[in-house]
Amino acid sequence: MTDVPTVTLNNGVEIPQLGFGVFQIKPDDARDTVLSALEVGYRHIDTAQMYRNEKQVGEAVRDSGIDRSEIFVTSKLNNGVHTAEETLEAFETSLDTLGFDYLDLFLVHWPMPETRNYVEVWRAFEDIYRSGRARAIGVSNFTEHHLRRLHTETTVVPAVNQVELHPYLAQDALRAFDSEHGIATEAWSPIGQGTVLGDPVLVRVASEHDRTPAQVVLRWHLQRGDIVFPKSVTRARIEENFALFDFELSAEDMAAVSALDKGGRIGPHPEDVN
Ligand SMILES: NC(=O)c1ccc[n+]([C@@H]2O[C@H](COP(=O)([O-])OP(=O)(O)OC[C@H]3O[C@@H](n4cnc5c(N)ncnc54)[C@H](OP(=O)(O)O)[C@@H]3O)[C@@H](O)[C@H]2O)c1
């Protein structure tokens, strides 16, 4: 089986750099799709309370016959949760729904700066972390400004920051900030939900390597150090997105893909989600 590299988080926990995302996978399809991904070799699943498929993710992990300790599972706190008390309850609900006694990584899904005191929520995350039932805690969709606030007002530095990141939104400044503060950057929508794949530069680089544009984009992420978890419900694509470890992009290829950055978001700006 392919050895997926791991990234060591700021508390020593190892996370597989390539995982499988389950956003928009319908609950009825999620168990079988995740089982497929585990069969292909993925050992890192990225779900969220909001995706409504935690139950099926938990079932797939159990039904795979693979030891729970060999699969890294992330979930994320829903946006409707505002207080510390609600956060602790929501974490329990995630564990119950997944059927797990611990999570590998629990994230604040969005900061929601106007409607939620995310510092209070983060303090509850620190309690969860200290209880040992989340091996690591982190945030998602946090800008430099939100991270600075956590840095000044709380104790535990987030292990990861999961943000929209693909060739059209390379997030160089935020990645540099994360890295200076010991925070690993995870790239959501790593292939831009498919929107970047027709780009002539990606098509050219792909044909030079006899690969697909999706493989070139995912390889670009891996070589620059991003943690990725492409989503697909299509078995052939699940396999394609995992076949990344027998080719390498040159410095020139890397620069050509990086030059596609145009600050182009497909999702909302984090300040606007409230
Ligand atoms: N924290 C957040 O706020 C946040 C937001 C969005 C996403 N995420 C996480 O990031 C994960 C990935 O992002 P995403 O699901 O938005 O988008 P993505 O992985 O960039 O793209 C998924 C889309 O691309 C298609 N696709 C997958 N592999 C392909 C390939 N090799 N060739 C052509 N098309 C391909 C899929 O189609 P089919 O499924 O039809 O094959 C699907 O429509 C999510 O599943 C979730 O875990 C987090």
The ligand as an ORCA input file, in Angstrom:
! r2SCAN-3c Opt
* xyz 0 1
  N     -13.918     23.962      6.330
  C     -14.735     24.330      5.377
  O     -15.404     25.374      5.469
  C     -14.843     23.497      4.139
  C     -15.509     23.984      3.010
  C     -15.553     23.175      1.879
  C     -14.927     21.925      1.885
  N     -14.312     21.468      3.008
  C     -13.649     20.134      3.059
  O     -12.786     19.999      1.915
  C     -13.176     18.822      1.195
  C     -12.883     18.983     -0.274
  O     -13.531     20.148     -0.804
  P     -14.808     20.098     -1.772
  O     -15.533     18.848     -1.554
  O     -15.550     21.373     -1.580
  O     -14.188     20.192     -3.221
  P     -13.007     19.472     -4.050
  O     -12.490     18.292     -3.346
  O     -12.070     20.551     -4.472
  O     -13.810     19.018     -5.358
  C     -14.855     18.094     -5.321
  C     -15.557     18.112     -6.674
  O     -14.649     17.779     -7.713
  C     -15.044     16.580     -8.371
  N     -13.825     15.776     -8.537
  C     -13.151     15.102     -7.570
  N     -12.056     14.510     -8.069
  C     -12.036     14.799     -9.386
  C     -11.152     14.460    -10.442
  N     -10.076     13.694    -10.223
  N     -11.426     14.931    -11.691
  C     -12.516     15.716    -11.904
  N     -13.377     16.075    -10.941
  C     -13.145     15.615     -9.688
  C     -16.070     15.928     -7.472
  O     -17.047     15.255     -8.255
  P     -17.717     13.813     -7.872
  O     -17.880     13.751     -6.391
  O     -19.009     13.862     -8.617
  O     -16.774     12.758     -8.411
  C     -16.695     17.125     -6.775
  O     -17.678     17.713     -7.596
  C     -14.673     18.700      1.522
  O     -15.196     17.440      1.162
  C     -14.652     18.993      3.006
  O     -14.173     17.863      3.709
  C     -14.257     22.242      4.134
*
